[in-house]
């Protein structure tokens, strides 16, 4: 049965499990003008797609501000494509679902646009937007643009787990992006990409498993709702100083309650990703950014080292 509202059955189940209720009034079937303008002023855009086996993948697309345009309130045109060395490259195909996230670090603004890829060309692709909504500024670290890097992107390194360099990047991260997907047959389902932030050390590493706290948010439960439908997820982490990216795929599990949460301040739930494969792409992005200015909400959250 079609859900009564903008949420699919997994999102509704996650909301019920968490004991919250929201009508999702901020979720629209079109982009308001301020969102359309916002996307057009960004130097990068984060995207979630599926690979050919249905697993989510997260990536970032870059360009001069204006590389994203909105011809009308239900369409985005992106004049960029992932490079062939990006594992997400083959996920950009006509007719497939996609999740997009625009994030402006200088102002800590973020907006989401989910839909389907309409067409793919040599100069980029277009997206038919079916859901558009904003997110609050919680846990977004402010950064300013630094001079772009001149290093050429090096060949990707494939990973079957987390090596020392991957663990170091994760341990120092204050920002990550997670892509997830509901089952294709799920009404209102699709692909989503979401931001997560905290102080460095907010992600716990145990071998090839990472545990991520779920801090208070908008109660939409887009990510956790998708994981209830399909417990597979992908992470994207960016080294803002070098442009190196780390893309991971794995099987996810949600920890709704229990003693593990007790010592981690601000965490309402946890979710784990058991990493099955990954790719490190040195200097994959030309953009460079300053050191972070932590959001007030970020400074109120806990760290695993302190919890231990």
N, C-alpha and C positions, 0 to 999 in steps of 0.2 A: 504494500500500500504506500502511496506517495505521502511523505511526511507533510504535515500542515505547517509550512514555514520554510526557511532557507536551509535547514539542517537535515542531513541524511541520518539514517537509523543509528549509525555508529556514533555520531556526534551527540544525538539525543541520549543514547545509552551512557556515554561518558558524562554528560551533564547530570543525568540521574544518579550515577554512581558517586559523583562528587557532591550531590545534594544541592545543586544550583539550578536555576531556571532563567532562561533569557529568550526573548522573542527574536533576537537578532535584528533589531530595528535598523541598525546601521548597515546592514547588508542589502545592497541594491542590485538590480539586474542591469544597471547601466552605471557609467562613471559620471559623477557630478563634474562640473567644469573645473573646480579647483583641483580635482584629482588629475584631470587631463592635462592641465597646466603643469602640475607637479611632476608628472612623469617626463614631460618635455624638458625639464631643467636638470635632469640627473646625468651624471657621467657613467653610471653603471646601473644594471638591472639584474636581480637575482631570479633564477628560474628553476622550477622543478618539473621534470618530465619522467617518463618511463623508458627503460631500455627495451630491447626487443623481447626480453623474457618477462617483462612486466614489473621489474624491480624499479623503484624510484631512484632518481639521480638528481643531484643539485649542482648548479653551475652558476657562473656570473658572466654577463655580457657587458662590454664596455664600449664607449664611444664619446665623441664630443657632445656636450649638452645640446639637445635637439635631435639626437639619433633615435629617440623614441618620440613618435607623434601620435595624435589621436584624430583621425579623420572625422569620426563621429562618436557619440557617447557609448557605443558598444564595440568599438574597434580600436586596437593599438597596432601601429606599424613600427617595427623595430629594424633599423638599418644596421644590423650586426648579426653575426652567426657564430656559434662555437667553432673553434678550430678543429680540424680533423683529429688532432691529438687529444681532444677533450672526450672522455668516455661518454658524455651526454650528446655527442655530435649526432649519432644515429637516432636519437629520440626526437629530433626536430623534423617531424613529418606531417604532411597535411592530414587533418582530421583527428589528430591525437590530442588528448587533454594536456593542459599546461597550467602551472601555477606561477604567477609573477609577483614579485615583491619589489617595490621601489622604496629605497631608504636613503634619506638625506642626513648624513652624519652631522653636518654643521648645525642643523636645526633640530635634530632628533625626531624628524617626521618620518612616518612610514605609511604606505598604502598598498593594498593588495588588489590584484585583478586576476581572477581565475576564469578559464574558458577553454577554447580549443584553437589549435593552429588552423588557420584558413588556407594559407598558401605559403610556400617556401620558394624563394628565388635566390639568385646569385648574390644579391645585395642585402638579404635579410628575410624576414617573414612577417606575416600579419596574424593577429589573434582576434577571434570573436569572443568578447568578454560576456560572461554569464553571471558573474558575481564580482562586485566591487565593494570594498570596505576599507576603512581606516583602522589603524591600531594606535594605542596610546604610546607615549614616549618612554614608558617604563623600561629600565634595563638597557637602554641604548646609550652607548658611550659616545660623547661628542668627539669628533675629529675634524681636522682641517686638511685640505689638500696640500701635499708637498709636491716638489718637482717630480714629474713622471720619470720612471726608470728607463734606462737605455739598454739594459741587459736584454739579450734575445732569449726567448723562451727555450728551455732545454727539453730534451726528450723526457716524456713521463716515465716514472718508475712505478711499475705495477707491484701491488702489495697483496699478500695473502693474509696479512694480519698487521699489527702495529709494530713497526720497528722503532729504534731509538729516536730517529728524527721525527717520526710521526708523534710519538709520545711527548717529545719536547714541545712541539707546536701546540698540541692539545693542552698541555700543562700550563702554557703561557697565555692561552686564549682567554679573552674577555667577551668574545662574540662568536657565534656560530649560526649556521643556517641548516634547517632540517626540512627535507622533502619527504612527503608521505602521500599515499594514494588510497582511496576507497575502492572497493571492487567495482569494476566497470558496470556491472548490472545494478549497482546500488543507485536508487533515485537520488539525484542531486550530487552524486559522488563525482570525483575527479581527482586531480593532482593539486597539492597545496605545497607552498614553501613558506616557512615561518622563521622568524628571528628568535634567538635565545641569547641572553646576556647575563654576565655576572663578573665578579672579580676573578682574576687569574687564579686557578685552582678550584673553580666551581664545578669543573668536570672531573669526576674521579676515574682513574685508570686502574683496571685490574686485568693484567695480561692483555688479551685482545678484546676486552669488554670495557665500555665507557658507561658511566652512570651520570645522568643529567637531572638536576633538580627542576621541578615544575613550580616556578614561583607564581604568585597571584597574577592573573591576567584578565582578559575580557570575558572569560567564562564561555567562549564559543566552543572550545575544545576541538578545534579543527584537526590538530595533529593527533591527539590521543584518540579522538573519534575515528580517524582513519586507521590508526593502529589496532583498534578493536575489530575493524573489518578485515584489515590485512596487516599482520604484524611484521612488516618490512619497512625499513626507512633508510634514508641516505643523509649524510652530513657533508657540509662544505665548511671548511675552515680556511681563513685567509691570513697570511702573514702580511700585515699592513705595511711593514717596513721594506719587504723585499718583493712583494707581489706573488710569492709562492702560494700555491693552493694545495689543499689536501681534501680529496673526495673519498668518502667511505660509504659502503653499503653493508647492511647487516640485518639480522633478525632482532626485533624489538620486543620487550616485555615491560609492562607497567606495574609499578609498586604503588598501590593505592594507600596503604597505611602500614603501620608496624613500627618496631623500635628503630629501624634504620633511619627513619625520618627525624627522630627525636632531637638529635644534636645539630641539625643543619638549619640554621635560622632562616626563616622565610619560605622554606620548601613545604608545599602542600602535598606533593606527590613526587615520585621519582619515575624515570623510565630509563631502561638500559638498552644499549645497542651492542649485540654480540657481532663484532665485525667479521665479515666473511671475505671481503676483498676491498681494495682501495687503490688510489692513484695519487702520487705526489708529482706535482707539475711545477718545477722550479721557474720562478719569474714568469709565470703564466699570464699575469696581469701587469700592464704598464703603470697603473695607478699606484701612487704612494701616498701614505697618510701620516699625520702626526701621531704622537703618543696620545692615549685616550684621556679625556676628562670624564670621570665616572659620573653616571647619573646618580642623583640622591637616593633613588630606590635601589640601585646597585650596591651602594655603600651600606645599605641596611641588611644585605643578604649574607649568609654564612659561607664558610669554606670547609671542605672535607678535612683538611689538616687540623683545623680548630675543633671540628666535631669529634675527631678521633681522640 
